Amino acid sequence: MLVLAVLALVVALLALLLAVVGLRRQGAARRRPGAESLPEDVPGLRQEVAALRREARDALRHLAVVRYDAFGDMGGHLSWSLALLDDAGNGVVLTSISGRSEARTYAKSVAGWTSEQQLSPEESEAIAAARP
């Protein structure tokens, strides 16, 4: 039952992330001319590629999950830390610590691949694994 709750939380967070990214793309699509008005020359295409790269920098593209046993009497690697970061290392690390009777979830902000809050070894490992 606990595994299903954790899985539902992860799926909900990913759905929220995809919705935010989709809204950003829809907003950008409304501001840009259609594909039929793309420049046919190489310099114009280079400018378009550069603009797309600038937009992609803010996307949460660097993801990593570390699963582990938070307590010695528990097995199955039910606890996890998930890093969701952009190209500059800004984002969030989510952690769920599963016990026998409860699970606790934490979110810590990350800026420049580090956090002002103290990170657990597993959270640091998730951030390191997400770094390109």
Secondary structure, DSSP 8 states (H G I E B T S, - for coil): -HHHHHHHHHHHHHHHHHHHHHHHHHHHHHHS--GGG---SHHHHHHHHHHHHHHHTTS--EEEEEEE-SSTT--S--EEEEEEE-TTS-EEEEEEEE-SS-EEEEEEEEBTTB-SS---HHHHHHHHHH--
